[in-house]
Amino acid sequence: MKVAEQVAKAYLACEGARDEEAAPTGRQVKAIRDKASALQAELESSGPWVIAASDSSAFREPLHQLARNPSRVPPRTAGRLPLGMRRTFVLNLAESLYVLSAEFPTKLLMVATVLAWEETSDRTIRDILPTEVKETIAAKVRENRAARIVSENEAHSLIRRVSVKPIAAEAKALDLRLDGEKVADALRMLETLTDRTEATMMVDALAGLADEFGIERMPRD
């Protein structure tokens, strides 16, 4: 089931593939060939009024090639996917299968590819997946796996942090100052009151209570 899913995804990846070597249809090749042949015939029957450059080898030889065989790659059957897309399909599927099995099963790749490109063989797969390409895919898979592990660890760490019980959070916020230090800090705060009379009275009151309870004020530097 997993393999079938990856095959489907590889086919979908071909939808957006662009390749300069994408093979034309037979109809496209024939259209160019016919137009080149027609132009050749018109030039042969034309009069001396046509520019001299039209009779030069630099112009006539490419025109002759267009009339004979204009495509650099074999044309594909109507309805078949371009050959460039086959390479895209194989590379995508090879990477997906390597993620699943850490292998490049050539036979399986060929069977899946031949469904859309009948002329595919073991050699075709090997040409698309030479050793250096396999090594690149393997390295990419390892990097993605390592990045995913880091991401998962960070997510788990975040979940643990936000799941801390309130009691634990409160415990971390406990005031570790000694009682004498707390009283001294409170007195300093009271001394800052705007009304000096109130400040004096409250400072005296708190200082008296501290003395009564035996709390020795310990001012901090």
N, C-alpha and C positions, 0 to 999 in steps of 0.2 A: 504494500500500500504506500509506503514511504517513497519507494522508487518511482511508482506511477505518478505520485504528486510532484516529484522533482522533474520528471520528464515533461509534465504539463507546464510547469513553471518555465522550463527552458524554452519551450515552444513560444510561450507568451513573451519571453525576453527578445525573441526575434522580431517582434512587431515593430520595435523602435530602432532596429539595427540599420546602420548605414555602412555601405562598403563600396569603395571605388571599383572593385572588381565584380560587382553584382552583374550576373549574366543577363543578357537581353533575351526577349522571346524571339522565336523564329520570325514572327511577323515584323518585329522591329528591324531585324537584320535585312529581311527581304525588301522593306520599304526603302532603306538607304541604298541597297544594291540596285534596285530598279531606277531610282533617281540618278545615281551615278552613271548607270548604263545609258539612260536617256540623254544626259548631258553630253556624254562622249559622242553619241550618235549625232546630236545637234551640232557639235563643234566640227565633226568630220564633214558635215554637209553645208557648213557655213561658208560665206565668201571671205575675201581678203580684208573685209572691214573689221574683223575681230582683232583685238589687240594681240600683239606678237607673243606676249607672256603666256597666252592660253595654249601656245604650242610648245612651250618649254618643258623639259623633262622634269623640272622641279614641280610643275603643276600636273602634267599628264600622268606621271608615275603614281602619285597618291590617288589620283582619280581612278586610275586603272585598278589599284588595290581595293578601293571602295566598291567598285563595280564587281570585283571578283569575290572578296571576303572582307567586309567592313568590321567584323567583330574580333577583338583580341582574345576573347574567351568563347568556348563552345556555347551556342544558344541553348536555352532551356525549353522544355516542353511547356506549352500554354497551361497555366494553372499551377505550375511548380514554383517553389520558392527559389530566389536567387542563391547562387553558390556562396556568396558572402554571408548570407544568413545561416547557411549550414555550419560555417565555422563558429559563428556566434552561438548557435545551438549547442554544438559539441563542447565548447569552452564552458558555457554555463552549466551544462549537465555534468561535465567532468568535475567541476568544483563542488557541485552539490553532492555527488556520489563520494567524493573524497572526504567531505564533512561526515558522511554517514559511515564510511568503511575504512578511511585512510588508504584507499587504493584507487587505481584508475582501470576499471574493468573494460578493456578494449572491446571484447565481444559484446557486452551489454550496450556499450556506447554505439557500436555499429548497428545492432538490431534496432535500437531506438531511432537512430538517424535514418536508416534505410526506409522507414515508413514514409518519409517526405522526399528523400533523395535516393532513388532506387539504385543509382550507380555507386553508392557508398560501399567501401570494402574495408577490411582490416588495415590495409595500407593507407587509405584515406584518413582514418582515425590517427594512425601513427604520424602521418605528415602534419596533421593539425596539432598533435600533442607530442612534439619532440621532448627530449629530456629536459631542456632548459625551461620549456613552458610548464612541464609538470612540477619542476622545482619552484617556479614562481607561484603556481597555484598553491602548493603545499605551504610555502612561506606565508602567503596571504591568509590561509585558513588558520595557521598557528597564531598569527598576529590577531586575527579577529577573535579567536577563542580566548587568548590572554586578555584582550580588552574587555571581553564579556565577563570574564571572571572578576576583573578589577571592578567593573561596574556593579556586578551582583554583590560583591563584598561591601562596596560603599552603600548600596541600598540597604543591606542587612544592618550595617552599622547605624544608619540613619533611623531605621525602624526601632532598633534597640534604644537609641537615645530618646526618641519621642515617646517610648513606652515606659519610661522610668516612673515608678509609683510616686505619687505626691509626697508621701512620707520620706522617701529617699531624697527627694529634692529639698524638702524642708531641713532634713538633717545636714545637707551640705551648706545650708544658709545659717546654721546656728552661730550665734555670737560667741566667740571664744575668748573675749576680753574678761579679765578678772573683775570682780565686783567693784573694787576700789577704782579701777580704770573707768568703768561705766559711770560711777558717781562723778568722777572728775570731768568726764566728757559732758555729762548732763549740766554740771555747774557752769562749764564754759558756754554752753548753749543758752542757759538762763541769763548769763551776763550780757548777752547780745540783745536782750529785749529793748524795744524802743523807749519805753517808760522806765526811766532810771530808778524811780521809787519802787515800782513793781519788781524790777530786776533785783534790787538789793534785798527786798523782803523775801522773795522766793529763793534766792541763793542762801540767805541765812537760815530759812526754814529747812531746806534740803540738807544743808550742812549739819544742822542740829539733829535731824533725824538720822543721818549717817553716823554721827557720833553716838547717838543713843543706841543704835543697833551694832555698834562696834565695827563699822566699816571704815577702814583707813583709806583715805583718798590717795590714789597713786597716779598723779599726773604724768602723762606720757610726753616724751620729747617731741 
